[in-house]
Amino acid sequence: MKMMSVIAITPKEGSVDEITDLIVESRTDGVDGLDIYSIIHTREDQLLVVNEWNSLDAFMEYVNGRHNMIELIEHLCIRLDEENVCKAYSGAIIHQEKSN
């Protein structure tokens, strides 16, 4: 069953682009089990990273593996919402659109 993970990030001033680049670069060669990810820059100057995983096992392997983006970006953040970092959502996807 597909699942989602959501990470809320409050970046240090001027580090939004650097954080985004680090995340994208770390995933250039793909991450096992990660189907889709989105980086959303909110009006409150936060970043939300929404990941769609093909299973809970794939998510746990990522969290414990070398691709874990938290370790890459934590020095550029004022705050990581650790509650969201550890929270994963599983269940049926009700609606999804993919752009080509």
C-alpha positions as a Python dict, from the first residue, in 0.01 Angstrom:
ca = {
    (1, 'M'): (0, 0, 0),
    (2, 'K'): (129, 347, -87),
    (3, 'M'): (211, 587, 194),
    (4, 'M'): (303, 952, 240),
    (5, 'S'): (554, 1129, 460),
    (6, 'V'): (553, 1504, 523),
    (7, 'I'): (841, 1713, 655),
    (8, 'A'): (801, 2080, 755),
    (9, 'I'): (1117, 2291, 741),
    (10, 'T'): (1181, 2646, 857),
    (11, 'P'): (1495, 2751, 669),
    (12, 'K'): (1752, 3004, 782),
    (13, 'E'): (1721, 3333, 594),
    (14, 'G'): (1838, 3300, 236),
    (15, 'S'): (1882, 2922, 243),
    (16, 'V'): (1563, 2809, 64),
    (17, 'D'): (1736, 2757, -272),
    (18, 'E'): (2033, 2579, -115),
    (19, 'I'): (1805, 2341, 76),
    (20, 'T'): (1600, 2271, -237),
    (21, 'D'): (1916, 2207, -441),
    (22, 'L'): (2054, 1967, -179),
    (23, 'I'): (1730, 1768, -168),
    (24, 'V'): (1700, 1748, -546),
    (25, 'E'): (2068, 1659, -590),
    (26, 'S'): (2047, 1385, -326),
    (27, 'R'): (1762, 1226, -522),
    (28, 'T'): (1906, 1263, -873),
    (29, 'D'): (1987, 894, -905),
    (30, 'G'): (1657, 799, -743),
    (31, 'V'): (1578, 658, -401),
    (32, 'D'): (1452, 302, -370),
    (33, 'G'): (1081, 303, -295),
    (34, 'L'): (1028, 679, -350),
    (35, 'D'): (771, 721, -625),
    (36, 'I'): (704, 1096, -621),
    (37, 'Y'): (818, 1388, -410),
    (38, 'S'): (719, 1754, -401),
    (39, 'I'): (887, 2052, -241),
    (40, 'I'): (642, 2329, -157),
    (41, 'H'): (753, 2682, -59),
    (42, 'T'): (475, 2828, 157),
    (43, 'R'): (381, 3192, 202),
    (44, 'E'): (514, 3168, 558),
    (45, 'D'): (860, 3096, 409),
    (46, 'Q'): (852, 2733, 513),
    (47, 'L'): (931, 2434, 295),
    (48, 'L'): (712, 2127, 297),
    (49, 'V'): (854, 1810, 148),
    (50, 'V'): (582, 1562, 61),
    (51, 'N'): (699, 1212, -33),
    (52, 'E'): (499, 926, -179),
    (53, 'W'): (649, 587, -94),
    (54, 'N'): (554, 250, -238),
    (55, 'S'): (551, 97, 115),
    (56, 'L'): (621, 157, 483),
    (57, 'D'): (930, -64, 453),
    (58, 'A'): (1072, 161, 179),
    (59, 'F'): (1015, 466, 400),
    (60, 'M'): (1191, 305, 698),
    (61, 'E'): (1487, 199, 484),
    (62, 'Y'): (1519, 559, 365),
    (63, 'V'): (1499, 705, 716),
    (64, 'N'): (1779, 474, 830),
    (65, 'G'): (1982, 495, 508),
    (66, 'R'): (2245, 719, 353),
    (67, 'H'): (1995, 922, 149),
    (68, 'N'): (1826, 1070, 454),
    (69, 'M'): (1788, 1437, 358),
    (70, 'I'): (1754, 1557, 718),
    (71, 'E'): (2124, 1507, 777),
    (72, 'L'): (2202, 1700, 458),
    (73, 'I'): (1999, 2010, 542),
    (74, 'E'): (1975, 2043, 920),
    (75, 'H'): (2260, 2299, 934),
    (76, 'L'): (2054, 2527, 703),
    (77, 'C'): (1739, 2517, 914),
    (78, 'I'): (1608, 2717, 1204),
    (79, 'R'): (1367, 2434, 1278),
    (80, 'L'): (1266, 2096, 1149),
    (81, 'D'): (924, 1982, 1258),
    (82, 'E'): (1042, 1659, 1416),
    (83, 'E'): (689, 1549, 1484),
    (84, 'N'): (625, 1556, 1110),
    (85, 'V'): (962, 1403, 1032),
    (86, 'C'): (857, 1094, 1222),
    (87, 'K'): (498, 1090, 1099),
    (88, 'A'): (403, 882, 799),
    (89, 'Y'): (58, 856, 649),
    (90, 'S'): (-60, 537, 489),
    (91, 'G'): (-383, 450, 320),
    (92, 'A'): (-555, 478, -11),
    (93, 'I'): (-480, 782, -224),
    (94, 'I'): (-815, 946, -290),
    (95, 'H'): (-706, 1185, -566),
    (96, 'Q'): (-378, 1242, -746),
    (97, 'E'): (-272, 1425, -1057),
    (98, 'K'): (62, 1382, -1229),
    (99, 'S'): (200, 1636, -1471),
    (100, 'N'): (387, 1517, -1777),
}
